Amino acid sequence: MKILISVSLWLVASACFFVSCHKEQSVPQLAWGKYYVWSDPDSACQVLRSIAFPEKLSPEDYARYALLTVQATCRSGRTLPPDSLVEAACIFNKVYGSADDKALACFYKGYVYENQGKEEEALLNYKQAEEASASGDDRRTRFLIYTALGNLMARHSGYESAIGYFRKALDLKLSLQAWNEVKADWILIPPSMQVKGSDAYREEKRLMYETLSDVIERMDFASQEKIYYRSALKAMDDYRWPEATGFLLLAMDRTVTKEDRHPYELTLAEVCLQTGNRVRADSLLREVAKSSFPFMRAKAFRKMAETLQAEGKTAEALLQMQHYAEAMELTVTSDTRADLLEIEKRYDCSALERQNDAFRNRWALTVLLTVAVLSSLALLVFLGWSFFRKQRMELLKRSRHEVACLQQQIDSLQEQIDDNQGEARTFQEKLMALEAEKKSKEIRIRQLETTFRSKHISLSVEAIEAAQVYLQVVSRKTPAYHPSSDRSALEHWMNLSLDCWAERLAIRYPSLTNGEKDICYLCRLGLGFDEMALLLGVQSRSVERTVYRICRKMGLSQGSKEEFRSRIFMVN
């Protein structure tokens, strides 16, 4: 039986070790997926796909996996995630998740419904997401929710509601990093504004630009720069060249570096060419041609070549095209290679992670086998040692039993001897104590007789003994009180000296025990609680508990010492 129990415990421990190893492999992947889901959703998808058996995760980890997978899939522009995965993310996070997780789960459920054409269900989930995000901290999530509601309202001509949601989104004042993570540029051109020539297009454009003019000054420079650039592009589409120029100049004023100005200078050069300002256009194009980015230089050279070709200056146009070809060659050999190297680095990281997972699996298997072998050897050693120890223990037990029997016989004989000696000693002590008590009482009686005779008072023997007990109690040198033998004498004395006070106490409170009466008598004689404890040979706490019980019997609600003492002196 012991062998079976030991083997079972070993198997359970091994299983727990294996499960813990598997869990430790999955949880870091969820953490990396959450880290990449906003900045690089493609990498987040790859990391999450590396989890081999997500259905074996705990309910909480599976809900996190489902939400991250849905979020990464939707943000990377892939096909819509399965409804079962979306539902799994919603069910758990609505009950146990944080406010931001609840909002994200409801938002992506609405996103899936919207792409399936179920706009009523999408609106309901967007509203639930908006309600959950009110207590959250992630402004990126709220931005996505507000813009989704704004676009949904705009498609159904709810322009005022749509503008309200767009204003809420812009009022969040996202940082440049967050703005890029949510890809927020498209908020400045909602989908319904893409269809030109309709009344809805013109009305919505008017409302959008009125709203932007109200909120743009409250935004950071990076957001203002993008808004002004988008406004310039819209003005160019309507051939409103002065407004486009003004918007581009405002965008250029909000740039940080000279390189950031070049895209706006290139667009402004195109506006100048459209308005016939050739000199300013050439100046702007030459400035862009000095850029450190080959792609920007190529755009400037191409625009100058097209302008010269239109004017019939073929030789000069050919020279600019040569510059354009050189810049494009640099673009292909530098920027493209950098992009390729970045992609290759990303996939190398993924491959390294897979190798690390495989290494961890092999390491876990090796450790498991080593632990199994060592556990088996330890089990064999333990069983052999247990068998040998059991035999030794049986021999030791028999020897101890024999020794115990002998010791018991010796102890019984010794006890008989001690009892005889103890009884003789006890009788001698009692005899001496009784003789001492007799002498002390005789002396006290003679003293009292002398005292009372000198005052011509004749008292009975009981009164004299009662007075003697009273004097013993109130003595300052050696006070003494023995309840079993002195209680009746003390009661007699208190009845004589205090007009039958003890009898009145017994009549008024018949439920008092002898021990409680002792406390009442000593208190009436003016002794303190510590003095009572010393006379009775008990602790002060015992006296306090007895006082509390007496107060209960006397009907005192508070049970304090002051109330008790007052009631004792008021007994009539």
C-alpha positions as a Python dict, from the first residue, in 0.01 Angstrom:
ca = {
    (1, 'M'): (0, 0, 0),
    (2, 'K'): (282, 244, 90),
    (3, 'I'): (456, 166, -240),
    (4, 'L'): (134, 239, -433),
    (5, 'I'): (84, 570, -251),
    (6, 'S'): (445, 674, -318),
    (7, 'V'): (418, 593, -690),
    (8, 'S'): (88, 783, -714),
    (9, 'L'): (240, 1090, -551),
    (10, 'W'): (535, 1073, -790),
    (11, 'L'): (304, 1059, -1094),
    (12, 'V'): (95, 1353, -968),
    (13, 'A'): (407, 1561, -907),
    (14, 'S'): (538, 1480, -1256),
    (15, 'A'): (206, 1578, -1415),
    (16, 'C'): (199, 1908, -1224),
    (17, 'F'): (555, 1980, -1334),
    (18, 'F'): (471, 1912, -1700),
    (19, 'V'): (158, 2129, -1689),
    (20, 'S'): (345, 2414, -1524),
    (21, 'C'): (616, 2394, -1791),
    (22, 'H'): (352, 2410, -2066),
    (23, 'K'): (182, 2706, -1901),
    (24, 'E'): (507, 2897, -1867),
    (25, 'Q'): (555, 2858, -2241),
    (26, 'S'): (211, 3005, -2325),
    (27, 'V'): (190, 3301, -2088),
    (28, 'P'): (499, 3486, -2226),
    (29, 'Q'): (356, 3455, -2577),
    (30, 'L'): (38, 3626, -2461),
    (31, 'A'): (249, 3903, -2308),
    (32, 'W'): (441, 3954, -2633),
    (33, 'G'): (116, 3948, -2832),
    (34, 'K'): (-24, 4225, -2610),
    (35, 'Y'): (300, 4422, -2654),
    (36, 'Y'): (284, 4410, -3037),
    (37, 'V'): (-93, 4430, -3095),
    (38, 'W'): (-104, 4810, -3126),
    (39, 'S'): (232, 4890, -3283),
    (40, 'D'): (281, 4581, -3503),
    (41, 'P'): (-35, 4366, -3538),
    (42, 'D'): (129, 4135, -3798),
    (43, 'S'): (396, 4032, -3548),
    (44, 'A'): (126, 3993, -3282),
    (45, 'C'): (-59, 3748, -3512),
    (46, 'Q'): (259, 3545, -3564),
    (47, 'V'): (333, 3530, -3191),
    (48, 'L'): (-23, 3422, -3107),
    (49, 'R'): (-24, 3156, -3380),
    (50, 'S'): (284, 3001, -3217),
    (51, 'I'): (64, 2886, -2923),
    (52, 'A'): (9, 2522, -3020),
    (53, 'F'): (-292, 2431, -2803),
    (54, 'P'): (-480, 2747, -2696),
    (55, 'E'): (-783, 2542, -2590),
    (56, 'K'): (-571, 2394, -2307),
    (57, 'L'): (-513, 2734, -2151),
    (58, 'S'): (-694, 2842, -1836),
    (59, 'P'): (-1026, 3026, -1893),
    (60, 'E'): (-865, 3361, -1814),
    (61, 'D'): (-565, 3304, -2045),
    (62, 'Y'): (-790, 3171, -2323),
    (63, 'A'): (-1006, 3485, -2299),
    (64, 'R'): (-691, 3700, -2327),
    (65, 'Y'): (-576, 3488, -2622),
    (66, 'A'): (-915, 3525, -2795),
    (67, 'L'): (-929, 3903, -2745),
    (68, 'L'): (-569, 3956, -2864),
    (69, 'T'): (-624, 3731, -3168),
    (70, 'V'): (-941, 3915, -3269),
    (71, 'Q'): (-774, 4254, -3218),
    (72, 'A'): (-457, 4161, -3409),
    (73, 'T'): (-657, 4002, -3694),
    (74, 'C'): (-881, 4305, -3740),
    (75, 'R'): (-598, 4559, -3710),
    (76, 'S'): (-373, 4378, -3958),
    (77, 'G'): (-645, 4387, -4227),
    (78, 'R'): (-682, 4010, -4250),
    (79, 'T'): (-1005, 3815, -4290),
    (80, 'L'): (-1258, 3852, -4011),
    (81, 'P'): (-1197, 3625, -3707),
    (82, 'P'): (-1438, 3336, -3636),
    (83, 'D'): (-1756, 3426, -3448),
    (84, 'S'): (-1675, 3165, -3182),
    (85, 'L'): (-1345, 3339, -3102),
    (86, 'V'): (-1516, 3679, -3080),
    (87, 'E'): (-1787, 3535, -2854),
    (88, 'A'): (-1528, 3371, -2627),
    (89, 'A'): (-1347, 3704, -2587),
    (90, 'C'): (-1673, 3882, -2501),
    (91, 'I'): (-1819, 3630, -2256),
    (92, 'F'): (-1522, 3624, -2018),
    (93, 'N'): (-1409, 3987, -2044),
    (94, 'K'): (-1761, 4126, -1990),
    (95, 'V'): (-1768, 3958, -1649),
    (96, 'Y'): (-1407, 3934, -1528),
    (97, 'G'): (-1199, 4162, -1754),
    (98, 'S'): (-1089, 4520, -1694),
    (99, 'A'): (-1286, 4814, -1828),
    (100, 'D'): (-1056, 4849, -2131),
    (101, 'D'): (-1081, 4475, -2207),
    (102, 'K'): (-1461, 4488, -2189),
    (103, 'A'): (-1464, 4789, -2422),
    (104, 'L'): (-1231, 4622, -2674),
    (105, 'A'): (-1431, 4297, -2671),
    (106, 'C'): (-1760, 4480, -2738),
    (107, 'F'): (-1598, 4705, -3000),
    (108, 'Y'): (-1457, 4419, -3209),
    (109, 'K'): (-1782, 4226, -3179),
    (110, 'G'): (-1957, 4531, -3323),
    (111, 'Y'): (-1683, 4560, -3587),
    (112, 'V'): (-1749, 4203, -3701),
    (113, 'Y'): (-2126, 4263, -3709),
    (114, 'E'): (-2075, 4583, -3910),
    (115, 'N'): (-1865, 4403, -4171),
    (116, 'Q'): (-2136, 4135, -4191),
    (117, 'G'): (-2399, 4401, -4267),
    (118, 'K'): (-2573, 4370, -3926),
    (119, 'E'): (-2562, 4738, -3841),
    (120, 'E'): (-2823, 4728, -3561),
    (121, 'E'): (-2624, 4463, -3370),
    (122, 'A'): (-2306, 4658, -3444),
    (123, 'L'): (-2455, 4980, -3303),
    (124, 'L'): (-2568, 4797, -2986),
    (125, 'N'): (-2218, 4656, -2926),
    (126, 'Y'): (-2053, 4992, -3003),
    (127, 'K'): (-2277, 5155, -2741),
    (128, 'Q'): (-2184, 4886, -2487),
    (129, 'A'): (-1818, 4948, -2567),
    (130, 'E'): (-1867, 5323, -2518),
    (131, 'E'): (-2026, 5262, -2178),
    (132, 'A'): (-1746, 5029, -2068),
    (133, 'S'): (-1469, 5263, -2189),
    (134, 'A'): (-1601, 5547, -1971),
    (135, 'S'): (-1423, 5392, -1670),
    (136, 'G'): (-1117, 5276, -1869),
    (137, 'D'): (-778, 5441, -1914),
    (138, 'D'): (-684, 5359, -2276),
    (139, 'R'): (-764, 5658, -2496),
    (140, 'R'): (-682, 5460, -2810),
    (141, 'T'): (-976, 5229, -2742),
    (142, 'R'): (-1212, 5522, -2691),
    (143, 'F'): (-1085, 5682, -3012),
    (144, 'L'): (-1171, 5368, -3212),
    (145, 'I'): (-1516, 5347, -3051),
    (146, 'Y'): (-1604, 5714, -3115),
    (147, 'T'): (-1488, 5706, -3477),
    (148, 'A'): (-1676, 5379, -3542),
    (149, 'L'): (-1996, 5531, -3402),
    (150, 'G'): (-1936, 5851, -3603),
    (151, 'N'): (-1897, 5661, -3931),
    (152, 'L'): (-2203, 5447, -3858),
    (153, 'M'): (-2412, 5758, -3790),
    (154, 'A'): (-2274, 5936, -4098),
    (155, 'R'): (-2384, 5651, -4327),
    (156, 'H'): (-2741, 5703, -4207),
    (157, 'S'): (-2730, 6086, -4244),
    (158, 'G'): (-2702, 6145, -3871),
    (159, 'Y'): (-2457, 6427, -3932),
    (160, 'E'): (-2493, 6601, -3598),
    (161, 'S'): (-2441, 6278, -3401),
    (162, 'A'): (-2152, 6182, -3628),
    (163, 'I'): (-1982, 6518, -3582),
    (164, 'G'): (-2035, 6487, -3206),
    (165, 'Y'): (-1856, 6153, -3199),
    (166, 'F'): (-1574, 6284, -3423),
    (167, 'R'): (-1535, 6579, -3188),
    (168, 'K'): (-1510, 6344, -2887),
    (169, 'A'): (-1243, 6147, -3073),
    (170, 'L'): (-1039, 6458, -3153),
    (171, 'D'): (-1081, 6594, -2800),
    (172, 'L'): (-890, 6292, -2667),
    (173, 'K'): (-571, 6461, -2796),
    (174, 'L'): (-381, 6144, -2874),
    (175, 'S'): (-4, 6157, -2880),
    (176, 'L'): (171, 6114, -3213),
    (177, 'Q'): (260, 5753, -3132),
    (178, 'A'): (-99, 5669, -3036),
    (179, 'W'): (-228, 5856, -3342),
    (180, 'N'): (-10, 5639, -3565),
    (181, 'E'): (-103, 5319, -3379),
    (182, 'V'): (-477, 5365, -3434),
    (183, 'K'): (-414, 5497, -3790),
    (184, 'A'): (-625, 5800, -3711),
    (185, 'D'): (-565, 6001, -4029),
    (186, 'W'): (-882, 5866, -4189),
    (187, 'I'): (-1099, 6044, -3929),
    (188, 'L'): (-1037, 6363, -4124),
    (189, 'I'): (-1198, 6206, -4435),
    (190, 'P'): (-1492, 5987, -4324),
    (191, 'P'): (-1609, 5723, -4578),
    (192, 'S'): (-1926, 5909, -4675),
    (193, 'M'): (-1711, 6206, -4782),
    (194, 'Q'): (-1539, 5994, -5043),
    (195, 'V'): (-1845, 6005, -5271),
    (196, 'K'): (-1819, 6346, -5435),
    (197, 'G'): (-2095, 6547, -5595),
    (198, 'S'): (-2377, 6448, -5360),
    (199, 'D'): (-2565, 6670, -5121),
    (200, 'A'): (-2459, 6449, -4835),
    (201, 'Y'): (-2097, 6498, -4935),
    (202, 'R'): (-2121, 6877, -4936),
    (203, 'E'): (-2321, 6897, -4613),
    (204, 'E'): (-2093, 6660, -4430),
    (205, 'K'): (-1782, 6835, -4554),
    (206, 'R'): (-1918, 7168, -4432),
    (207, 'L'): (-2000, 7026, -4089),
    (208, 'M'): (-1664, 6851, -4062),
    (209, 'Y'): (-1461, 7163, -4137),
    (210, 'E'): (-1669, 7375, -3902),
    (211, 'T'): (-1602, 7123, -3628),
    (212, 'L'): (-1232, 7098, -3709),
    (213, 'S'): (-1196, 7473, -3690),
    (214, 'D'): (-1342, 7462, -3338),
    (215, 'V'): (-1124, 7187, -3197),
    (216, 'I'): (-799, 7211, -3389),
    (217, 'E'): (-645, 7475, -3165),
    (218, 'R'): (-685, 7243, -2864),
    (219, 'M'): (-482, 6964, -3026),
    (220, 'D'): (-109, 6896, -3026),
    (221, 'F'): (108, 7020, -3313),
    (222, 'A'): (146, 6679, -3472),
    (223, 'S'): (-232, 6637, -3497),
    (224, 'Q'): (-279, 6995, -3622),
    (225, 'E'): (-17, 6938, -3888),
    (226, 'K'): (-202, 6634, -4024),
    (227, 'I'): (-540, 6809, -4010),
    (228, 'Y'): (-413, 7114, -4200),
    (229, 'Y'): (-250, 6892, -4462),
    (230, 'R'): (-573, 6696, -4512),
    (231, 'S'): (-766, 7023, -4534),
    (232, 'A'): (-522, 7148, -4799),
    (233, 'L'): (-575, 6832, -5005),
    (234, 'K'): (-953, 6876, -4983),
    (235, 'A'): (-921, 7240, -5090),
    (236, 'M'): (-705, 7135, -5386),
    (237, 'D'): (-974, 6884, -5490),
    (238, 'D'): (-1225, 7174, -5502),
    (239, 'Y'): (-972, 7400, -5684),
    (240, 'R'): (-964, 7644, -5395),
    (241, 'W'): (-596, 7728, -5435),
    (242, 'P'): (-565, 8020, -5187),
    (243, 'E'): (-722, 7813, -4909),
    (244, 'A'): (-496, 7520, -4996),
    (245, 'T'): (-192, 7750, -4976),
    (246, 'G'): (-298, 7880, -4636),
    (247, 'F'): (-353, 7529, -4498),
    (248, 'L'): (-12, 7412, -4626),
    (249, 'L'): (165, 7710, -4467),
    (250, 'L'): (-8, 7634, -4137),
    (251, 'A'): (103, 7270, -4160),
    (252, 'M'): (462, 7376, -4237),
    (253, 'D'): (463, 7608, -3934),
    (254, 'R'): (388, 7313, -3708),
    (255, 'T'): (668, 7087, -3830),
    (256, 'V'): (967, 7019, -3607),
    (257, 'T'): (1254, 6956, -3849),
    (258, 'K'): (1340, 7080, -4194),
    (259, 'E'): (1295, 6731, -4337),
    (260, 'D'): (934, 6727, -4213),
    (261, 'R'): (862, 7038, -4425),
    (262, 'H'): (962, 6881, -4757),
    (263, 'P'): (635, 6689, -4827),
    (264, 'Y'): (436, 7007, -4767),
    (265, 'E'): (678, 7212, -4981),
    (266, 'L'): (635, 6961, -5263),
    (267, 'T'): (255, 6992, -5243),
    (268, 'L'): (280, 7373, -5220),
    (269, 'A'): (498, 7374, -5534),
    (270, 'E'): (219, 7191, -5715),
    (271, 'V'): (-31, 7458, -5598),
    (272, 'C'): (205, 7733, -5718),
    (273, 'L'): (231, 7567, -6058),
    (274, 'Q'): (-148, 7553, -6080),
    (275, 'T'): (-176, 7925, -5992),
    (276, 'G'): (106, 8027, -6232),
    (277, 'N'): (362, 8119, -5969),
    (278, 'R'): (651, 7945, -6145),
    (279, 'V'): (930, 8124, -5957),
    (280, 'R'): (811, 8017, -5613),
    (281, 'A'): (742, 7664, -5742),
    (282, 'D'): (1101, 7631, -5872),
    (283, 'S'): (1238, 7761, -5541),
    (284, 'L'): (1034, 7509, -5344),
    (285, 'L'): (1131, 7220, -5573),
    (286, 'R'): (1502, 7305, -5547),
    (287, 'E'): (1465, 7311, -5168),
    (288, 'V'): (1302, 6966, -5171),
    (289, 'A'): (1580, 6839, -5404),
    (290, 'K'): (1825, 6899, -5115),
    (291, 'S'): (1647, 6646, -4895),
    (292, 'S'): (1846, 6364, -4740),
    (293, 'F'): (1575, 6115, -4845),
    (294, 'P'): (1625, 5985, -5200),
    (295, 'F'): (1253, 5931, -5250),
    (296, 'M'): (1173, 6297, -5180),
    (297, 'R'): (1453, 6412, -5413),
    (298, 'A'): (1317, 6182, -5683),
    (299, 'K'): (971, 6338, -5655),
    (300, 'A'): (1119, 6691, -5684),
    (301, 'F'): (1333, 6600, -5989),
    (302, 'R'): (1035, 6431, -6158),
    (303, 'K'): (811, 6735, -6103),
    (304, 'M'): (1079, 6970, -6241),
    (305, 'A'): (1130, 6744, -6543),
    (306, 'E'): (756, 6737, -6616),
    (307, 'T'): (737, 7118, -6592),
    (308, 'L'): (1036, 7167, -6823),
    (309, 'Q'): (902, 6910, -7069),
    (310, 'A'): (569, 7096, -7081),
    (311, 'E'): (757, 7419, -7161),
    (312, 'G'): (952, 7245, -7441),
    (313, 'K'): (1289, 7255, -7265),
    (314, 'T'): (1383, 6901, -7353),
    (315, 'A'): (1756, 6918, -7266),
    (316, 'E'): (1693, 7055, -6919),
    (317, 'A'): (1411, 6807, -6867),
    (318, 'L'): (1646, 6521, -6966),
    (319, 'L'): (1901, 6639, -6706),
    (320, 'Q'): (1634, 6641, -6435),
    (321, 'M'): (1523, 6293, -6539),
    (322, 'Q'): (1882, 6174, -6498),
    (323, 'H'): (1878, 6312, -6142),
    (324, 'Y'): (1544, 6142, -6093),
    (325, 'A'): (1685, 5804, -6209),
    (326, 'E'): (1985, 5837, -5977),
    (327, 'A'): (1761, 5920, -5680),
    (328, 'M'): (1532, 5628, -5758),
    (329, 'E'): (1830, 5395, -5776),
    (330, 'L'): (1939, 5513, -5431),
    (331, 'T'): (1582, 5462, -5311),
    (332, 'V'): (1581, 5103, -5427),
    (333, 'T'): (1925, 5028, -5288),
    (334, 'S'): (1879, 5201, -4951),
    (335, 'D'): (1520, 5239, -4837),
    (336, 'T'): (1400, 4915, -4991),
    (337, 'R'): (1697, 4726, -4853),
    (338, 'A'): (1633, 4877, -4511),
    (339, 'D'): (1271, 4764, -4528),
    (340, 'L'): (1376, 4419, -4639),
    (341, 'L'): (1631, 4399, -4361),
    (342, 'E'): (1366, 4506, -4110),
    (343, 'I'): (1127, 4236, -4236),
    (344, 'E'): (1403, 3977, -4234),
    (345, 'K'): (1497, 4079, -3881),
    (346, 'R'): (1138, 4044, -3769),
    (347, 'Y'): (1107, 3694, -3916),
    (348, 'D'): (1445, 3598, -3773),
    (349, 'C'): (1312, 3698, -3431),
    (350, 'S'): (1009, 3478, -3488),
    (351, 'A'): (1231, 3186, -3592),
    (352, 'L'): (1449, 3244, -3286),
    (353, 'E'): (1141, 3237, -3067),
    (354, 'R'): (1035, 2906, -3222),
    (355, 'Q'): (1384, 2766, -3165),
    (356, 'N'): (1370, 2885, -2806),
    (357, 'D'): (1032, 2713, -2764),
    (358, 'A'): (1172, 2389, -2903),
    (359, 'F'): (1477, 2419, -2679),
    (360, 'R'): (1255, 2477, -2376),
    (361, 'N'): (1048, 2171, -2469),
    (362, 'R'): (1360, 1952, -2495),
    (363, 'W'): (1495, 2099, -2173),
    (364, 'A'): (1167, 2031, -1996),
    (365, 'L'): (1164, 1671, -2123),
    (366, 'T'): (1524, 1619, -2011),
    (367, 'V'): (1452, 1761, -1668),
    (368, 'L'): (1139, 1548, -1642),
    (369, 'L'): (1327, 1228, -1727),
    (370, 'T'): (1608, 1317, -1486),
    (371, 'V'): (1360, 1386, -1209),
    (372, 'A'): (1182, 1055, -1285),
    (373, 'V'): (1507, 854, -1263),
    (374, 'L'): (1621, 1029, -946),
    (375, 'S'): (1276, 989, -793),
    (376, 'S'): (1279, 617, -873),
    (377, 'L'): (1621, 571, -713),
    (378, 'A'): (1515, 775, -413),
    (379, 'L'): (1199, 566, -384),
    (380, 'L'): (1396, 240, -385),
    (381, 'V'): (1638, 369, -123),
    (382, 'F'): (1348, 493, 87),
    (383, 'L'): (1165, 158, 70),
    (384, 'G'): (1481, -37, 173),
    (385, 'W'): (1554, 203, 456),
    (386, 'S'): (1187, 187, 569),
    (387, 'F'): (1197, -196, 585),
    (388, 'F'): (1520, -199, 787),
    (389, 'R'): (1390, 79, 1014),
    (390, 'K'): (1064, -109, 1072),
    (391, 'Q'): (1254, -417, 1203),
    (392, 'R'): (1473, -207, 1428),
    (393, 'M'): (1168, -20, 1560),
    (394, 'E'): (991, -344, 1653),
    (395, 'L'): (1295, -463, 1854),
    (396, 'L'): (1325, -124, 2021),
    (397, 'K'): (952, -121, 2099),
    (398, 'R'): (969, -461, 2275),
    (399, 'S'): (1272, -353, 2480),
    (400, 'R'): (1103, -30, 2581),
    (401, 'H'): (788, -216, 2684),
    (402, 'E'): (987, -445, 2914),
    (403, 'V'): (1169, -149, 3066),
    (404, 'A'): (837, 35, 3111),
    (405, 'C'): (686, -263, 3298),
    (406, 'L'): (980, -277, 3537),
    (407, 'Q'): (972, 98, 3589),
    (408, 'Q'): (599, 83, 3663),
    (409, 'Q'): (654, -171, 3938),
    (410, 'I'): (930, 41, 4086),
    (411, 'D'): (710, 354, 4070),
    (412, 'S'): (415, 183, 4243),
    (413, 'L'): (636, 74, 4532),
    (414, 'Q'): (789, 418, 4560),
    (415, 'E'): (444, 578, 4561),
    (416, 'Q'): (332, 360, 4851),
    (417, 'I'): (640, 464, 5049),
    (418, 'D'): (585, 832, 4965),
    (419, 'D'): (215, 816, 5054),
    (420, 'N'): (289, 678, 5401),
    (421, 'Q'): (553, 940, 5466),
    (422, 'G'): (334, 1213, 5320),
    (423, 'E'): (34, 1124, 5534),
    (424, 'A'): (244, 1136, 5853),
    (425, 'R'): (389, 1472, 5751),
    (426, 'T'): (42, 1608, 5662),
    (427, 'F'): (-108, 1506, 5995),
    (428, 'Q'): (182, 1665, 6180),
    (429, 'E'): (142, 1992, 5987),
    (430, 'K'): (-234, 2001, 6050),
    (431, 'L'): (-182, 1941, 6419),
    (432, 'M'): (70, 2222, 6442),
    (433, 'A'): (-159, 2456, 6248),
    (434, 'L'): (-454, 2381, 6474),
    (435, 'E'): (-248, 2439, 6787),
    (436, 'A'): (-123, 2773, 6647),
    (437, 'E'): (-476, 2876, 6555),
    (438, 'K'): (-600, 2779, 6902),
    (439, 'K'): (-331, 2986, 7070),
    (440, 'S'): (-399, 3289, 6849),
    (441, 'K'): (-772, 3273, 6914),
    (442, 'E'): (-722, 3239, 7288),
    (443, 'I'): (-494, 3541, 7286),
    (444, 'R'): (-745, 3740, 7078),
    (445, 'I'): (-1033, 3642, 7304),
    (446, 'R'): (-842, 3756, 7610),
    (447, 'Q'): (-766, 4085, 7439),
    (448, 'L'): (-1132, 4138, 7350),
    (449, 'E'): (-1246, 4041, 7699),
    (450, 'T'): (-1007, 4289, 7847),
    (451, 'T'): (-1127, 4556, 7607),
    (452, 'F'): (-1495, 4502, 7663),
    (453, 'R'): (-1462, 4458, 8038),
    (454, 'S'): (-1285, 4786, 8064),
    (455, 'K'): (-1592, 4944, 7901),
    (456, 'H'): (-1840, 4738, 8111),
    (457, 'I'): (-1978, 4560, 7800),
    (458, 'S'): (-2084, 4200, 7826),
    (459, 'L'): (-2080, 4004, 7494),
    (460, 'S'): (-2145, 3648, 7400),
    (461, 'V'): (-1876, 3413, 7278),
    (462, 'E'): (-2018, 3432, 6920),
    (463, 'A'): (-1992, 3811, 6925),
    (464, 'I'): (-1636, 3793, 7054),
    (465, 'E'): (-1536, 3546, 6778),
    (466, 'A'): (-1712, 3765, 6519),
    (467, 'A'): (-1520, 4070, 6642),
    (468, 'Q'): (-1198, 3870, 6626),
    (469, 'V'): (-1265, 3778, 6261),
    (470, 'Y'): (-1343, 4143, 6184),
    (471, 'L'): (-1016, 4256, 6341),
    (472, 'Q'): (-825, 3994, 6141),
    (473, 'V'): (-981, 4118, 5818),
    (474, 'V'): (-914, 4487, 5875),
    (475, 'S'): (-569, 4434, 6027),
    (476, 'R'): (-302, 4638, 5846),
    (477, 'K'): (-11, 4415, 5943),
    (478, 'T'): (-125, 4058, 5884),
    (479, 'P'): (-482, 4058, 5743),
    (480, 'A'): (-641, 3715, 5713),
    (481, 'Y'): (-976, 3577, 5606),
    (482, 'H'): (-1074, 3209, 5561),
    (483, 'P'): (-1419, 3202, 5394),
    (484, 'S'): (-1511, 2847, 5493),
    (485, 'S'): (-1449, 2903, 5865),
    (486, 'D'): (-1482, 3282, 5908),
    (487, 'R'): (-1786, 3359, 5684),
    (488, 'S'): (-2054, 3295, 5951),
    (489, 'A'): (-1860, 3491, 6215),
    (490, 'L'): (-1817, 3785, 5974),
    (491, 'E'): (-2191, 3779, 5892),
    (492, 'H'): (-2269, 3782, 6267),
    (493, 'W'): (-2039, 4079, 6321),
    (494, 'M'): (-2190, 4279, 6030),
    (495, 'N'): (-2541, 4212, 6159),
    (496, 'L'): (-2433, 4335, 6504),
    (497, 'S'): (-2237, 4639, 6390),
    (498, 'L'): (-2440, 4744, 6080),
    (499, 'D'): (-2797, 4685, 6193),
    (500, 'C'): (-2848, 4339, 6038),
    (501, 'W'): (-2687, 4441, 5708),
    (502, 'A'): (-2594, 4083, 5608),
    (503, 'E'): (-2952, 3967, 5664),
    (504, 'R'): (-3090, 4253, 5453),
    (505, 'L'): (-2844, 4167, 5173),
    (506, 'A'): (-2952, 3801, 5177),
    (507, 'I'): (-3323, 3895, 5176),
    (508, 'R'): (-3292, 4147, 4893),
    (509, 'Y'): (-3058, 3937, 4675),
    (510, 'P'): (-3124, 3570, 4761),
    (511, 'S'): (-2946, 3439, 4449),
    (512, 'L'): (-2598, 3544, 4569),
    (513, 'T'): (-2354, 3258, 4622),
    (514, 'N'): (-2120, 3233, 4923),
    (515, 'G'): (-1824, 3352, 4717),
    (516, 'E'): (-2025, 3654, 4593),
    (517, 'K'): (-2134, 3731, 4952),
    (518, 'D'): (-1768, 3732, 5059),
    (519, 'I'): (-1695, 4003, 4798),
    (520, 'C'): (-1997, 4207, 4918),
    (521, 'Y'): (-1891, 4177, 5286),
    (522, 'L'): (-1533, 4280, 5221),
    (523, 'C'): (-1646, 4571, 5001),
    (524, 'R'): (-1884, 4691, 5276),
    (525, 'L'): (-1592, 4685, 5521),
    (526, 'G'): (-1413, 4934, 5291),
    (527, 'L'): (-1149, 4705, 5137),
    (528, 'G'): (-1022, 4768, 4784),
    (529, 'F'): (-1046, 4510, 4505),
    (530, 'D'): (-674, 4429, 4516),
    (531, 'E'): (-699, 4380, 4896),
    (532, 'M'): (-994, 4145, 4843),
    (533, 'A'): (-795, 3939, 4593),
    (534, 'L'): (-503, 3917, 4839),
    (535, 'L'): (-729, 3806, 5128),
    (536, 'L'): (-914, 3548, 4916),
    (537, 'G'): (-594, 3420, 4754),
    (538, 'V'): (-714, 3482, 4396),
    (539, 'Q'): (-622, 3713, 4108),
    (540, 'S'): (-773, 4059, 4061),
    (541, 'R'): (-941, 3944, 3737),
    (542, 'S'): (-1132, 3677, 3933),
    (543, 'V'): (-1261, 3946, 4172),
    (544, 'E'): (-1364, 4167, 3876),
    (545, 'R'): (-1552, 3882, 3708),
    (546, 'T'): (-1733, 3806, 4037),
    (547, 'V'): (-1826, 4176, 4072),
    (548, 'Y'): (-1963, 4173, 3715),
    (549, 'R'): (-2185, 3871, 3797),
    (550, 'I'): (-2308, 4038, 4116),
    (551, 'C'): (-2396, 4353, 3916),
    (552, 'R'): (-2598, 4141, 3675),
    (553, 'K'): (-2792, 3991, 3964),
    (554, 'M'): (-2845, 4336, 4120),
    (555, 'G'): (-2979, 4473, 3790),
    (556, 'L'): (-2688, 4709, 3720),
    (557, 'S'): (-2656, 4745, 3341),
    (558, 'Q'): (-2308, 4895, 3327),
    (559, 'G'): (-2148, 4656, 3575),
    (560, 'S'): (-1883, 4906, 3685),
    (561, 'K'): (-1697, 4897, 4016),
    (562, 'E'): (-1835, 5238, 4120),
    (563, 'E'): (-2198, 5127, 4070),
    (564, 'F'): (-2131, 4807, 4264),
    (565, 'R'): (-1975, 4991, 4556),
    (566, 'S'): (-2261, 5245, 4563),
    (567, 'R'): (-2525, 4971, 4562),
    (568, 'I'): (-2350, 4779, 4846),
    (569, 'F'): (-2355, 5084, 5071),
    (570, 'M'): (-2720, 5153, 4979),
    (571, 'V'): (-2857, 4810, 5083),
    (572, 'N'): (-3147, 4862, 5326),
}
